Amino acid sequence: MSEMNKPNKSIQCGVCSCQFHDKSDYCSLAKIRVDAIPGQSSGKAEDESMCGSYRCRCHE
């Protein structure tokens, strides 16, 4: 198993559609990038940020 496929216990993730999501609700990447959502300014993290490392499983 490569390093990228091991669950990273430091990055919890519940996005099952991401190709880096591990069945134990962790990310298999060593690090992730968090990006701002363009045009959002509500002050709420869920409205203003997203995982920039996300890749859909459908593109594996």
C-alpha contacts under 8 A as a table, 3 or more apart, distances in Angstrom:
res1	aa1	res2	aa2	distance
1	M	5	N	6.30
1	M	6	K	7.22
2	S	5	N	5.48
2	S	6	K	7.02
3	E	6	K	5.54
3	E	28	S	7.95
4	M	7	P	7.95
4	M	28	S	5.37
4	M	29	L	5.32
4	M	30	A	6.83
5	N	20	F	7.61
5	N	28	S	5.18
5	N	29	L	7.43
6	K	22	D	7.95
6	K	28	S	5.26
6	K	29	L	7.90
7	P	22	D	5.92
7	P	24	S	7.64
7	P	26	Y	5.50
7	P	27	C	5.66
7	P	28	S	4.43
7	P	29	L	7.58
8	N	11	I	5.67
8	N	12	Q	7.76
8	N	26	Y	5.93
8	N	27	C	5.54
8	N	28	S	5.31
8	N	29	L	6.59
8	N	30	A	6.51
9	K	12	Q	6.74
9	K	26	Y	6.20
9	K	27	C	7.72
10	S	26	Y	7.86
11	I	26	Y	5.74
11	I	27	C	5.58
11	I	31	K	7.83
12	Q	25	D	5.96
12	Q	26	Y	4.40
12	Q	27	C	6.16
13	C	21	H	6.65
13	C	25	D	5.19
13	C	26	Y	4.94
13	C	27	C	5.76
14	G	21	H	7.46
14	G	25	D	5.39
14	G	26	Y	7.37
15	V	18	C	5.90
15	V	21	H	6.57
15	V	25	D	7.98
16	C	19	Q	7.87
16	C	21	H	5.80
16	C	22	D	7.93
16	C	23	K	7.94
16	C	25	D	7.99
17	S	21	H	7.40
17	S	56	C	5.77
17	S	57	R	5.71
18	C	21	H	5.40
18	C	54	Y	5.83
18	C	55	R	5.26
18	C	56	C	4.71
18	C	57	R	5.31
19	Q	54	Y	7.61
19	Q	55	R	5.70
19	Q	56	C	5.60
19	Q	57	R	4.25
19	Q	58	C	7.93
19	Q	60	E	6.80
20	F	27	C	5.51
20	F	28	S	5.16
20	F	29	L	6.48
20	F	54	Y	7.55
20	F	55	R	7.30
21	H	25	D	6.57
21	H	26	Y	6.01
21	H	27	C	4.82
21	H	28	S	6.27
22	D	25	D	5.51
22	D	26	Y	5.17
22	D	27	C	5.71
22	D	28	S	6.20
23	K	26	Y	7.25
29	L	32	I	6.73
32	I	51	C	7.04
32	I	52	G	7.17
32	I	53	S	5.55
33	R	51	C	5.97
33	R	52	G	5.00
33	R	53	S	5.48
34	V	49	S	6.61
34	V	50	M	5.71
34	V	51	C	4.65
34	V	52	G	5.19
34	V	53	S	7.47
35	D	49	S	5.64
35	D	50	M	5.42
35	D	51	C	6.07
35	D	52	G	5.26
36	A	40	Q	7.98
36	A	48	E	5.58
36	A	49	S	4.52
36	A	50	M	6.33
37	I	40	Q	5.92
37	I	47	D	7.48
37	I	48	E	5.17
37	I	49	S	5.45
37	I	50	M	6.58
38	P	48	E	7.85
40	Q	47	D	6.53
40	Q	48	E	5.37
41	S	44	K	7.82
41	S	47	D	7.62
41	S	48	E	6.34
42	S	47	D	6.58
42	S	48	E	7.06
43	G	47	D	7.54
43	G	48	E	7.09
44	K	47	D	5.36
44	K	48	E	6.27
45	A	48	E	5.16
45	A	49	S	5.66
46	E	49	S	6.00
46	E	50	M	7.60
51	C	54	Y	5.68
55	R	59	H	7.29
56	C	59	H	5.71
56	C	60	E	7.45
57	R	60	E	5.40
